[in-house]
Amino acid sequence: MTDEAKEVAQEGMTKCIEAFKRELAKVRTGRANLSMLDGVKVDYYGTPTPISQVASCNVAEARLITIKPWEKNLLADIEKAIIKSDLGLNPVVDSDLIRLPIPALTEERRKELVKIIKKMTEEARVKVRGARRDANEMIKSAEKAKEISEDDSKKGQKVIQDVTDKFIAQVDALGEAKEKETLEL
């Protein structure tokens, strides 16, 4: 039973880590990164569609993303979607290409982003602890149903806590790395 609970906890915590990585990738640092555009949707024949599904996106330089729509009539829609997003970027439209220059971040904006990253890190920790809670509830219910002994329950909860500590350390390391990346000039 404890192995089952450990497996459930690890699976849930791994999903939390993956989601946290995706969220961190969306935070803008001073460098061009295609994942910044993941949350931007374009109105494509009445359907909100990610830019990557209607255009070819490339990182041309360290501070420049180029977007080449597969249909030329989408240029204006993509431009509007980027302007409406909260990325703070100003697209430049060439004949059949959109250039997205990534401006250097100000010190004030860097500090704001670090606060956002800290908040995201804490939310990820809470999600990992939620997975721990679910696994511990499995163990406690098995103990109540007399499927395992009290000693096995305590051992199982300790194993779950050890797994949780490992995943929390992973979340902290990812958050710190992103903070460091954001603060470097």
N, C-alpha and C positions, 0 to 999 in steps of 0.2 A: 504493500500500500504506500509506503513512504517513497519507494522508487517511482511509483506512478505520480505521486504529488510532486516529486522533484522534477520529473519530466514536464509536467504541466507548468510548473513555475519557470523552468528554463525556457520553454517554448514562449510563454507570455512575455518574459523579460527580454528575450531575443527580439520579439516583435517590437517591444518598446524601444530598444536600442536602434533598430532599423528605422523606425518612425522618427526618432530623435535625429539620426543622421540626415534624413531627408529634410527635416525642418531646418537644421543647421546649414545645409547646402543653400537654402533659399536666402539666408542672411547675406546681405551684400557687403563684401570687403572691397578693397581698392582695386581688385583684379576682375577681369572679365571671366564669367563662369556661366555656362549655359543653363545650369540648374536654377539660376536667378529667374528665368523665364517660365519655370514650371507652373507657377500659379496663374499665369496670364492666359486668359481665354479669348479667342477671337470669335465673333459671330459669323459662322460659316453656314450659309443657307438656313439660318434660324436656329442653329445648334451651337452652343458654346463649346469650342474646340481648342485644345492646347495648340500653341504656335508651332510646336515641333511636328504636329500632324498636318499642317497646311503649308509648311515652308521648310527650307533647308537652313539650318542655323549653324554658324561656325564662329569660333574664336579666332579672329584674324590676327590680332595682336594682344598684348597683355591687357590693354585697356579698350579693346574694341570688339564688339560682336557684330557679325553681318547676318542679315536675315534675307533670304531670297525666296519669296512666295512662289508656289508652283502655278498659281493663277495670278496674273498681273492685277486683276481687279481687287485683289485682297490687300494691296499695299496700304490703302487708306484705312481699312478696317484694322490691320495689324498696328499701324501707327496709333490709331485711337485707343486700342486696347492697352498698348504700352504706356501711353500718356495717362490713361485712367487708373492704371495699377499704381500701387503706392511705392514703386521702386525709385521714384525721383530721377528718372532718366528721360532724356530728350532725344527721340529718334530723328535721324536725318535721312530724308528720302531722296535717293538718286533715281535714275530712270526706272530700273526694275529691281532695285536693291534698297534695303533699309540698313543704315549704319547706326549702331547704337554705342556711342562713346561712353565709357565708364569714367566719370570724373573722380579725381582723388577725393578722399573723404577728409572733412575738416576734423579737427581734434574734438570739437563738441559732438559731432555726429558719431565719431568713433566711440566716445564714452556712452552715448545713447544706445548704440548697438551692443556694447558690452553689457549694459543693464538688461537689454532684451535677451541676450544670450544667457545671462544668469537666471532670468525668469524661466526661460525654456529648459534650462538644466534642472531647475527645481521641479518643474512640471514632469520632466522625464523621471526624476527620482520618485515622485509620487506614484507614477504609473508602475514603476518597478515594485514599489512597496505594495501596490494593489495586487500585483501578481503573487507576491509573497503571502498576502492576506488570504487569497483564494486557495493557495496550496495548503496553508495552515488550517483553513476551515475544512478542507478535505480530510486532513489527518485527524482533527478533533472530532469530526462526525464519525470517522471510522472507530475512534476510541469509544465514543458514546454507544455505538452499535456493537461494542465488544469484539470488533474484528481485530484490533491490535491492543496491546497492553499500554499502560500509562508510561512505562519506561520507553517503549518503542515510539510512542507519541512524542515524548520529549526529545528523543534522539532525532526523530524525523524533523521536528521543528528546528533543531539546531542545524541539521543539514540544509534545510530551506534557508535559514538565516545566513549560512556560509555562502550559499549560491547568491543570495540577495546582495551581500557585501561585495562579492566579486563584480556583479553587474552595476552596482552603485559606483564602484571605483571606475568602471569603464565609462559610465555616463560623465563622471567628474573629469576624467582625462579628455574626453571628446570636447566637453565644454571649455576646459582650460586651453586646449589647442586652438579652438575657434576664437577665443578671446585674444590669445596671443597673435593670431593671424590678423585679427581686426585691428589691433593696436599698432602693429608694425607699419612703418611708413614705406 
